Amino acid sequence: MDQPIRKTNRLKDYDYSQNGAYFITICTDKHRNLFWKPNHLRVFHNFGNLLYSNDLFSQYGLIVEKIIQSINESYKDINIDKHVIMPNHMHMVIFITNDEKQSNILQHANERIPFLVSTFKRFSNKECGFSMWQRSYYDHVIRDQKDYENIWQYIEDNPIKWLEDEYYRENE
């Protein structure tokens, strides 16, 4: 049986080894609502960001949050500047600062984003005890300040707009 041809999520002719900011979206497998407590999936729409706290998260959401925090503590050249954990996906703004002294982490700097996503998925899957992520992910090179501000606002507003979100699925 032929495997489906996967499209690349790499920006053509972009040097991923340079310092920069990236917007990453990672979805759960089959868009399963794993990260928020079930009773928050609808009521959250009415209250907005006031409820976006650790009280909102399921046990799996808490694990994902913990791993995001550990990335910022573990890698001097990677900073997750902004993130949001939604019921079935997450968004991150990541800053990469290539430091030649850090090159023992990765031999090829243009592998930083795939390495980070792979490591993140592996650790969270292991701690949760099952494979919860979609195979692929979305990345976007943040090109300028306006692009950054638009993405920042999108992340900020994402929880309050959950019911209109393109990834919204009824809890199964």
Protein Blocks (a to p, Z undefined) as FASTA:
>chain_A
ZZdddddfbdehiafkbgcddddddddehhiafkbcfklmmmmmmnommlmcfklpcfkl
mmmmmmmmmmmmmmmkbccfbdcddfkbccddddddddfklmmmpmblklmmmmmmmmmm
mmmmmmnopafbdfbdcddddfbfklmmmmmmmmmmmmmmmmmpmkbccdZZ
